[in-house]
Structure formats: C-alpha cells, structure tokens
Amino acid sequence: MISSVRYWFLVALVVIVYVAGMFVTLFENDSAQFAVMAMRMVQENDFINLFKGPQEYLDKPHMHYWLAAFSFKIFGIHDWAYRIPGILATLLGAYSCYGLGRLLYNKDIGKFSALIFMTAQTIVLSNIDVRTDAVLTGFTIFSIWQLVNYLEKGSLTSIILGAFGAGVAFSTKGQIALLVIGICILCHLAYTRKWKSLLSWKLIPAILVFSITIAPMLYAYYLQFDVHPEKVIRGRSNRSGIFFIFWEQSFERLSGQGHGKNSSDFFFFFHTFLWVFLPWTILALLAYWFRVKTFIKLRFQYKPQYEFVTLGGITILFFIISFAQFKLPHYMNILIPLYSILAASYLHSLYRYSKDHPIKIILGIQYFVLSLVFIFVLLVCFHFFKFDKIYCYVILMTLLAVITYFCLKREAYYMRIITLSVYSSLLLNGVMNTHFYPQLLKYQGGSTMSQKVKQHQIPVDKIYKVSERFTWALDFYNKRPVQIVSVEELLKKHDVWVYVNDEELELLGNRGFHWHQKISVDQFRITRLQLKFLNPHTRQKVVNQMHLVHLD
C-alpha cells in the first residue's frame, strides 16, 4: 500500500518532531508539577511517598513518577530527561498499533495504524506536554494487542506480556486502564465467541504476573496511607491507598467528588475529538459510521474479515467517559490507538475495493485540512510570534515548497491522503515545537524567572513565597521547591528573596517591607490561550507580571 522507503521516511520525520519538542521548557501546570514530584523522589531518595507541594498526593499511582525519576537518575534533572519515558511509551504504543492492526487485518493496515497514531494531534502534544497519559496509552494498547494475540493463538508469552502491560498501565493511572483493556477484550470475545479461552490454565501465570507488576505501587500506597489512618487527605482521615486505587478513584472522577466538576456537558468529548485526532478526524468519523452500518447490516454475526475490538471499545468507553463530571481533553488519548486502527482499516478497504469516489472526497477534505494548517502556520510565524532570523524563513519556505510538490504530484489518491495528512501534522507540530512553544513559554513566569535567578546568581535556598500558590516551573528549573513562609515569619528573615505576584507585592509594601532590588517577568497561563494574547497588539492587556524582590 505504501513503499517501505516512504513509510520509514515519514516515521523518521515524526520522530524528529518528537525530539525537537524534548528540549522545550516544561508547561505548567501538570508537566512541570509531575516533573517536580519525580525530582523530589530523586533528591530526597524517597520513592515511596508522593507529594504535591506540601500536600500528600493520593490522586494517581506511582509508575509515571518512578519512570521519570529513573530517567533523572540516569541523565540528570533536565526537562528533556523527564520526557524520555513518555516518548518511549508512545513509540511502544505505535508498535502495538502496528501489531494489533496486523493481527486483526494485515501488515499494511498495521503500518498505517502506527502512522496515524503517531501523528494524531493529541499524541504529538502528549510528548511535549507530558502527563501520565503517554505511559498509560502506550502500555494499554500494548496489553490489548498481546491479550488479543493470546485469544487468537493461545500464546502463553502473549498473555503474560499482556498482563505485564496491564499492570504497568494500572500502576500509572489506575482503574481506567483496566476498564479500557477489559472492555476491548470482552468485545473481542463477544464477537468471536472464544469464551473457552478464559478457562485456560494460562490465566494463572498471567494473574500472577499482573499481581507482581502492581505490587510495588500497592506497597507504596500502603506505606504512605494505610499505615497512617491519621492523615487527612482532601478533608478525610482513614484513607486507604489500596482501597482508593481499586475502588474510589474512578468514581471520584465520574462524580466530580474530590476533584470538583469542570464539565457536565455530555458532548464534551464529541467536540473535543474534532481537534485531538487531527488531521485524521474526518477519516475516523467516516470509518466509525460505515463500520456501524456494516455491523447493523450483518446483525453482528461473526465475519472473519471484521473485528469488534475497535468499534465496540470506542463506543462503550466513549459513552462511559462522557458521563464524567470532571473532563479534560487528554482523557481521549487512551482511545486514540483504537481510532487509528479503525481509520486505517477503512481507508485500506477503499483502496482495496477501488472506491475512487469516496477516496476523492476524503482527499479533498485532507487538502482543506492542510490549507487550514498552512494558514495557521503563517499566522504563527508572521503575526503571533514573528520570525527574527533569516534562516527561519528559509527553512519554512523550503518545507512549504516540499509539501506543495507532493500536493501537485500525480500519484494514487490513497497515497496522497497518507502523505498529505502526515505532512499536515509534521508542518503544524514542527513549527509549534521549534518556534511557537519556545516563544510562548517566554510568558511563563516561573521558568523565565529561573533564568534570571541563574543570571544574577541568586541562591535558590534563599527564595521564598508567601502563599501556597504553586510555582512548579520555578521549582523545577531551580532544582529546589520554593519555600513557603508566612508574612509574620518573613519579618524575622534577612537577606532573602521573595517570589510574588502583583497582589502579593502590594501586600508586602503595605506591611512595611522594603526592597532595593526587584526582578520582574511576564506571566500568562500559557495552557489557556486566548485571542487577545495571541494578537501582539492586545497581548499586554492580558499579561500579568511576577516579581522576585530582595528584601532589605
């Protein structure tokens, strides 16, 4: 379907875009927060207790932080080191998409599934704004692939690897991993009627491997919380870490209890999907629609040329997570591998059966998506954050010329769809990772202030803050969490620096504090962009400032 040379060339370009994003400053809140939590593990040599600032952390299990801490141990405490486990997990996820697509269909669909997965917008973003979802997604689809392989071939190795993958995924984010894996496997069993596979003795070593894999996480939870019922977590004492991760966690997410409610919109993930799966959104929607029609027409009778893992998993899981009262776009990441395989199988069927009319329509849609990317890239480079180097213009124009060449090149429609869609993702995220994000993060006060701290050789152990407001970026790049102190305690200290916002600076002035040196930087919540900020003519109207003052 696609030549090996072109395929691996496109994969290599995607990896280059990933690597370019490795060296971008960490985003607040989650990426910088999780990096600080892993950093504290290494610095304090405490791999049992999780802390979010001064508070003990129950929300997510340990695996993501252990992997980041392990990377810090090997490479040192750097932002790029923090991102390494997430990128490796994404590559594992891509290989697993290939493996599952090949198992359910054929090698071409497997290869295309991996390519779609790697270039889906939310997956590319998850490798620069690294949260727990990169590791979760990679090991979840790995587990599904291996367990389906066991159901199809009875392989002992596969069921053991599947159990291991499920254990790592569960140790990364809890019950959602088992929910996704379990529903996908049940969908496959229900469609293929291979229920006898559940009666095999091979389940015993698999359960044992799963138990051993999750044991370190459970033991850490036990030591931090179960042994200390006196600890008050989110207003409650007697919190069991083991009971939380096996029972309470997902119900808190669904009800909003403990996290608050940020969206009761049942259709939140429907409109979120429109951008998280770009540039493949329309292809995936068409694939889903026609696959539903096919199964209804067949009355869900088993046909070896079809599979129900992807369609069933997507449908049931999408419905369940839409009821959650606490929703964020990256909750969709765990479903992206299923969408990738479904979309790849649909496009391959159009190619295989020479359905030129729908392929032409999809190609026209992908041209439209590419044109939107062109327009956005030009806005980024010539308006939002203008290029300031001549070579930047040269590189951009070269890229645009190459893409234009492939737009005009006469070749098979399906090949154009694949190539242009991948180039859309590469162009967008290449510009974002190498230009947009570095410019944007100049407005993240904590990371910018850390550069000032280094320039002025300010001792990081003498920097304080007068509120419990989180300062993750400053904490990480100073390699030391900013100490919290009350205003009254601050009166007793001399020769110290205080990190404050405008309101806190005014408070210090009103309380009689004096300073002879003040360093100020711009501050904006860069993960919540708005047009007034992107427009350079109105940007200063929404930008605040952070200050570091040296008290007399």
C-alpha positions, 0 to 999 in steps of 0.5 A, a space after each residue: 500500500 505504501 513503499 517501505 522507503 516512504 513509510 520509514 521516511 515519514 516515521 523518521 520525520 515524526 520522530 524528529 518532531 518528537 525530539 525537537 519538542 524534548 528540549 522545550 521548557 516544561 508547561 505548567 501546570 501538570 508537566 512541570 508539577 509531575 516533573 517536580 514530584 519525580 525530582 523530589 523522589 530523586 533528591 530526597 531518595 524517597 520513592 515511596 511517598 508522593 507529594 504535591 507541594 506540601 500536600 500528600 498526593 493520593 490522586 494517581 499511582 506511582 509508575 509515571 513518577 518512578 519512570 521519570 525519576 529513573 530517567 533523572 537518575 540516569 541523565 540528570 534533572 533536565 526537562 528533556 530527561 523527564 520526557 524520555 519515558 513518555 516518548 518511549 511509551 508512545 513509540 511502544 504504543 505505535 508498535 502495538 498499533 502496528 501489531 494489533 492492526 496486523 493481527 486483526 487485518 494485515 501488515 499494511 493496515 498495521 503500518 498505517 495504524 502506527 502512522 496515524 497514531 503517531 501523528 494524531 494531534 493529541 499524541 504529538 502534544 502528549 510528548 511535549 506536554 507530558 502527563 501520565 497519559 503517554 505511559 498509560 496509552 502506550 502500555 494499554 494498547 500494548 496489553 490489548 494487542 498481546 491479550 488479543 494475540 493470546 485469544 487468537 493463538 493461545 500464546 502463553 508469552 502473549 498473555 503474560 506480556 499482556 498482563 505485564 502491560 496491564 499492570 504497568 498501565 494500572 500502576 500509572 493511572 489506575 482503574 481506567 486502564 483496566 476498564 479500557 483493556 477489559 472492555 476491548 477484550 470482552 468485545 473481542 470475545 463477544 464477537 468471536 465467541 472464544 469464551 473457552 479461552 478464559 478457562 485456560 490454565 494460562 490465566 494463572 501465570 498471567 494473574 500472577 504476573 499482573 499481581 507482581 507488576 502492581 505490587 510495588 505501587 500497592 506497597 507504596 500506597 500502603 506505606 504512605 496511607 494505610 499505615 497512617 489512618 491519621 492523615 487527612 487527605 482532601 478533608 478525610 482521615 482513614 484513607 486507604 491507598 489500596 482501597 482508593 486505587 481499586 475502588 474510589 478513584 474512578 468514581 471520584 472522577 465520574 462524580 466530580 467528588 474530590 476533584 470538583 466538576 469542570 464539565 457536565 456537558 455530555 458532548 464534551 468529548 464529541 467536540 473535543 475529538 474534532 481537534 485531538 485526532 487531527 488531521 485524521 478526524 474526518 477519516 475516523 468519523 467516516 470509518 466509525 459510521 460505515 463500520 456501524 452500518 456494516 455491523 447493523 447490516 450483518 446483525 453482528 454475526 461473526 465475519 472473519 474479515 471484521 473485528 469488534 475490538 475497535 468499534 465496540 471499545 470506542 463506543 462503550 468507553 466513549 459513552 462511559 467517559 462522557 458521563 464524567 463530571 470532571 473532563 479534560 481533553 487528554 482523557 481521549 488519548 487512551 482511545 486514540 490507538 483504537 481510532 487509528 486502527 479503525 481509520 486505517 482499516 477503512 481507508 485500506 478497504 477503499 483502496 482495496 475495493 477501488 472506491 475512487 469516489 469516496 477516496 476523492 472526497 476524503 482527499 479533498 477534505 485532507 487538502 482543506 485540512 492542510 490549507 487550514 494548517 498552512 494558514 495557521 502556520 503563517 499566522 504563527 510565524 508572521 503575526 503571533 510570534 514573528 520570525 527574527 532570523 533569516 534562516 527561519 524563513 528559509 527553512 519554512 519556505 523550503 518545507 512549504 515548497 516540499 509539501 506543495 510538490 507532493 500536493 501537485 504530484 500525480 500519484 494514487 489518491 490513497 497515497 496522497 491522503 497518507 502523505 498529505 495528512 502526515 505532512 499536515 501534522 509534521 508542518 503544524 507540530 514542527 513549527 509549534 515545537 521549534 518556534 511557537 512553544 519556545 516563544 510562548 513559554 517566554 510568558 511563563 513566569 516561573 521558568 523565565 524567572 529561573 533564568 534570571 535567578 541563574 543570571 544574577 546568581 541568586 541562591 535558590 535556598 534563599 527564595 521564598 513565597 508567601 502563599 501556597 500558590 504553586 510555582 512548579 516551573 520555578 521549582 523545577 528549573 531551580 532544582 529546589 521547591 520554593 519555600 513557603 513562609 508566612 508574612 509574620 515569619 518573613 519579618 524575622 528573615 534577612 537577606 532573602 528573596 521573595 517570589 510574588 505576584 502583583 497582589 502579593 507585592 502590594 501586600 508586602 509594601 503595605 506591611 512595611 517591607 522594603 526592597 532595593 532590588 526587584 526582578 520582574 517577568 511576564 506571566 500568562 497561563 500559557 495552557 489557556 490561550 486566548 485571542 487577545 494574547 495571541 494578537 501582539 497588539 492586545 497581548 499586554 492587556 492580558 499579561 500579568 507580571 511576577 516579581 522576585 524582590 530582595 528584601 532589605 
